[in-house]
């Protein structure tokens, strides 16, 4: 790392004015006064006029959404803030970052928490400027008045000295809790869109900026604009409240100052926004720092750059994330805060990382282990610390590869476990009434039920009891459609060579169609599920209803005619795109289009209270209860909004956003004898090749149970700290105890 220039600008004795000594606040900040600054290697805090002590950040990012609410509704309650801050403290969190002004309840809860705890939770506060607002403006300087106004609002709010009138999309109310004594610093703005940076630089003149608290003599027009925004915010707080604190702007890999010749996408390395271009002046007593969002899986340069992919970390292991951090810290004069880092515990996946820190498809335990390792990487790189993204799951979020398949106006109202962006949290929101997927029968008491109408076909091979079905149960919640198959006896477990199970699921009411696997039967099925054991179970889809084929099939090289007009009895794998293909410019290597089969089903225990809990479990086999349970994510079944029973329509004719309402879901279950690894059914001297069916299979037609899922206006849910939260708490404790 190059010697940082900060202390040369502000002087070793530089100190912040007493926080909370406000000239027009509604009340002094409680507790001993604190001063904040950025020292040579990190944040420093002085209490009650004493010496400055270093503070390494162990943080979490706190958004403003919750289930059933968009973030702009500012609907988090005081009780929720109190509960969450208490949990954060138990996990050894010392910094919470907020992106915008929260409701007054947040500041009151924070003040109350810090009054009752010797070790406070500090705040790093931001102001939100929407990406679309930036893109529409083009030139960021057009937004200067509104940007500065939002930062004045932030400053007034943390000093408990303002009333904000209601405005759609923003928090409002009377801000009477002075938490300025706990505000460690400001990080303004968002991840800057390259197009906006380019347009601002194109239209502006590179004259730099020379302000009272910040100077940017050799800055680009966009960097000079940022310097002016920071200067205005710090000047306002100094003038109004006699206080200063460290201030920085949000940055990310896409606009870092490094050269990335292996980056395949032009926008991901087309412009730079360099924190070093902005320096604190002698009037600044608190200083500045660099704040970056750094994830391990995007942009592709993190995978494709050999110096990163082959970098050996402090554990002696290859680690591209540590390699990039080492490069970034070494090229940055300011102390550097990793303001966002994380991986999601989602069923779906959106990006791969060369070292398996992927965007999704992690259990909650794996999520925690990766987060802990990333925090270690962050600290080993010599940074100010790191802020995990995020505190809680956010149901309103979308992910690039799945966004076309759900109703954007209704996303907060249901839990899309397929979408990685919704599962970054350490705190989960579990839908109320969800079955635990652990075999227990009590949770299914209110499920729709069916029993077999006929006796099974018995073969006398010792497996007849496992193939004899005694019942079918179907239920649903805000995340899943769940099905329970009950058998006469599973003994010590299912012999998958002798018995497979089959589900037919219909949503479209388009009539019967031939079923796959040589079953010799038909059903009104849009999706079918084969249960052939842990390595041979999957959901497949009627080709014409394959949304992946419609949206990505041409790129994937599929013969689309076979999807528009499929052959009878053909069902297609359910796939999820994770890479649309690119060429690495440095080498000319072509990285092809890539997808994963997201319809493959995972066996495990889905009960969070179990010591064998697997948060990614789709199927649970319970020999002691003679039951097999399956839970299927709504989006896997082309449901765009389960809260209103809306699904994708005939997209080949009408497009993806032409949703259709469904009244019920047809579900049928059957058993059969497999003869090969693909699950082909053994031929029987009977009407079909099914050994048993629920409700029944008269005349070769598999009858269905008609299940009417409930609808809702607001989802019911419960909070649960994930195992990842406990693991992150442990690594935070280890560093806290070592400081």
Secondary structure, 3 states (H helix, E strand, C coil): CCCCCHHHHHCCCCCCCCCCCCCCCCCCCCCCCEEEEECCCCEEEEECCCCEEEECEEEEEECCCECCECHHHCCCCHHHHHHHHHHHHHCCCCEEEECCCCCHHHHHHHHHHHHHCCCCCEEEECCCCCHHHHHHHCCHHHHHHHHHHHHHHHHHHHCCCEEECCCCCCCCEEECCCCHHHEEEEEECCCCCHHHHHHHHHHCCCCCEECCCEEECCCCHHHHHHHHHHHHHHHHHHHHHCCCCEEEEEEEHHHCCCCCCCCCCHHHHCCCCCHHHCEECCCCCCCECEEEECCCCCCCHHHHCHHHHCCECCCCCECHHHHHHHHHHHCCCCCEEEEEECCCCCCCEEECCCCCCCEECCCHHHHHHHHHHHHHHHHHCCCCEEEECCCECCCCCCCCCCHHHCCCCCHHHCCCCCCHHHCCCCEEEEECCCCCCCCCCHHHCCCEEECCCCCCCCCCCCCHHHHCEEEEEEEECCCEEEEEEEECCCCCCCCCCCCEEEEEEECCCCCCEECCCCCCCEECCCEEEEECCCCCEEEEEEHHHCHHHHHHHHHHCCCCHHHHCCCCCCEEECEEEEECCEECCCCCCEECCEEEECCECCECECCCCCCCECCCCCEEEEHHHCEEEEEEEHHHHCEEEHHHCEEECCHHHHCCCCEEECCCEEEEEEEECECCCCCCECCCCCCCCCCEEECCCHHHECCCEEECCCCCCCCCEEEEECHHHHHHHHHHHHHHHCC
